[in-house]
Amino acid sequence: MDASLQRLNVHLASVQPSATYRMMDRVAARRAEGANVISLSAGEPDFDTPAHIRAAAIDAINAGHTRYTPVAGMRALREAVARKFQRENGLDCSWQDTLVCSGGKQVIYNALAATLNAGDEVIVPAPCWVSYPEMVQLCGGRAVIAKCEHGAGFKLTPETLSQAISARTRWLILNSPSNPTGAVYSRDELRLLADVLLKHPHILVLSDDIYEHLVFDGAGFATIAQVEPRLAERTVTMNGVSKAYAMTGWRIGFCTAPRWLLDAMEKLQGQQTSGASSISQHAALAALEGPQDFIETSRRVFQARRDLMVASLTATPGLRCDLPAGAFYAFASCEGLIGRTSKGGVPLRTDEDVALALLEEANVAAVQGSAFGLGPYIRIAYALDDQALRQASDAIAEFASACR
């Protein structure tokens, strides 16, 4: 075969595969070998989608709502999205100011692909979701990683933001609550970041609010265009139904943004995937407009699971873990294990070594923090039932205690 046939797009060639999905593949391989693996690697709720949402999807099928929808989404769903942003986030938007996509990831990719040109920079506070830098790379831009250390609560400070800004900065990506750390920005913290952004009118803001409803300990949630309405004209506020309503596989994300940008994103989507699944859109409509009690029920469950997992990690020799304020991730330092050797004889030089040895020797899957931009940590998704979490916690503690 002519080697030139295998030549890839230059941007794709340098993109790294998702570390989360690589770990999930390793879990599948171990399970195929007969191992009883507890996976703490996937970022999705373990609950079933609420019954009334599933029923709405079945009703949509039976009613024949199985054809193409407008590229930007069904009007009824876009109206519901606008009401959600008005009601829950205090954003001034109409249905024309919204876009529905095939998952929240497509919202982000559409926004970046529609706006980035060679040389453009995107500020990505890290630790960050593994896909942010790679999507920037795919769209021809350059990710500028702004390190958010443990001492700052893994959150971007005004000083760090100011240092990262250049004349080429096109975007700032904010994610609160955060994947992988569970950090949540307060209104005051967003206010200080907004003050910096107001001095730099060439910067767009992408606010990834997908974990909005998973904020713990009675704290409130705020998004930056709500805190500073003057930023709304250059902010994409992204959300979806995946985490709040346990609908990860339904693939519905949505956003509000300035119309010039929505028009560009819709044009791109029209040549890429067209509209999202009609059946999933009807289910999402039922989620947004129907009973909301599931949100509070699941939030309480996740907070209890957080407390269980963090208490165990804190008591484990070699690990350190602060109490995350939201999402369903614990970002645990494994610095105390670096330089040791596992019971199975594996030298633990990096957090990836720790994660791989934990899988092979303890049958527990976690993802190395360095994949999210900061090591040595491991990200643990506590989206499993209490029994599984206790078994995993015991296995992690036994593994750590055996390291020498």
Rosetta blueprint (number, residue, H / E / L):
1 M L
2 D L
3 A H
4 S H
5 L H
6 Q H
7 R L
8 L L
9 N L
10 V H
11 H H
12 L H
13 A H
14 S L
15 V L
16 Q L
17 P L
18 S L
19 A H
20 T H
21 Y H
22 R H
23 M H
24 M H
25 D H
26 R H
27 V H
28 A H
29 A H
30 R H
31 R H
32 A H
33 E L
34 G L
35 A L
36 N L
37 V L
38 I E
39 S E
40 L L
41 S L
42 A L
43 G L
44 E L
45 P L
46 D L
47 F L
48 D L
49 T L
50 P L
51 A H
52 H H
53 I H
54 R H
55 A H
56 A H
57 A H
58 I H
59 D H
60 A H
61 I H
62 N H
63 A L
64 G L
65 H L
66 T L
67 R L
68 Y L
69 T L
70 P L
71 V L
72 A L
73 G L
74 M L
75 R H
76 A H
77 L H
78 R H
79 E H
80 A H
81 V H
82 A H
83 R H
84 K H
85 F H
86 Q H
87 R H
88 E H
89 N H
90 G L
91 L L
92 D L
93 C L
94 S L
95 W H
96 Q H
97 D H
98 T E
99 L E
100 V E
101 C E
102 S L
103 G L
104 G H
105 K H
106 Q H
107 V H
108 I H
109 Y H
110 N H
111 A H
112 L H
113 A H
114 A H
115 T H
116 L L
117 N L
118 A L
119 G L
120 D L
121 E E
122 V E
123 I E
124 V E
125 P E
126 A E
127 P L
128 C L
129 W L
130 V L
131 S H
132 Y H
133 P H
134 E H
135 M H
136 V H
137 Q H
138 L H
139 C L
140 G L
141 G L
142 R E
143 A E
144 V E
145 I E
146 A E
147 K E
148 C L
149 E L
150 H H
151 G H
152 A H
153 G L
154 F L
155 K L
156 L L
157 T L
158 P H
159 E H
160 T H
161 L H
162 S H
163 Q H
164 A H
165 I L
166 S L
167 A L
168 R L
169 T E
170 R E
171 W E
172 L E
173 I E
174 L E
175 N E
176 S L
177 P L
178 S L
179 N L
180 P L
181 T L
182 G L
183 A L
184 V L
185 Y L
186 S L
187 R H
188 D H
189 E H
190 L H
191 R H
192 L H
193 L H
194 A H
195 D H
196 V H
197 L H
198 L H
199 K L
200 H L
201 P L
202 H L
203 I L
204 L E
205 V E
206 L E
207 S E
208 D E
209 D L
210 I L
211 Y L
212 E L
213 H L
214 L L
215 V E
216 F L
217 D L
218 G L
219 A L
220 G L
221 F L
222 A L
223 T L
224 I H
225 A H
226 Q H
227 V H
228 E L
229 P H
230 R H
231 L H
232 A H
233 E H
234 R H
235 T E
236 V E
237 T E
238 M E
239 N E
240 G E
241 V L
242 S L
243 K L
244 A L
245 Y L
246 A L
247 M L
248 T H
249 G H
250 W H
251 R L
252 I L
253 G E
254 F E
255 C E
256 T E
257 A L
258 P L
259 R H
260 W H
261 L H
262 L H
263 D H
264 A H
265 M H
266 E H
267 K H
268 L H
269 Q H
270 G H
271 Q L
272 Q L
273 T L
274 S L
275 G L
276 A L
277 S L
278 S H
279 I H
280 S H
281 Q H
282 H H
283 A H
284 A H
285 L H
286 A H
287 A H
288 L H
289 E H
290 G L
291 P L
292 Q L
293 D H
294 F H
295 I H
296 E H
297 T H
298 S H
299 R H
300 R H
301 V H
302 F H
303 Q H
304 A H
305 R H
306 R H
307 D H
308 L H
309 M H
310 V H
311 A H
312 S H
313 L H
314 T H
315 A L
316 T L
317 P L
318 G L
319 L L
320 R E
321 C L
322 D L
323 L L
324 P L
325 A L
326 G E
327 A L
328 F L
329 Y E
330 A E
331 F E
332 A E
333 S E
334 C L
335 E H
336 G H
337 L H
338 I L
339 G L
340 R L
341 T E
342 S L
343 K L
344 G L
345 G L
346 V L
347 P E
348 L L
349 R L
350 T L
351 D H
352 E H
353 D H
354 V H
355 A H
356 L H
357 A H
358 L H
359 L H
360 E H
361 E H
362 A H
363 N L
364 V E
365 A E
366 A L
367 V E
368 Q E
369 G H
370 S H
371 A H
372 F H
373 G L
374 L L
375 G L
376 P L
377 Y E
378 I E
379 R E
380 I E
381 A E
382 Y L
383 A L
384 L L
385 D L
386 D H
387 Q H
388 A H
389 L H
390 R H
391 Q H
392 A H
393 S H
394 D H
395 A H
396 I H
397 A H
398 E H
399 F H
400 A H
401 S H
402 A H
403 C L
404 R L
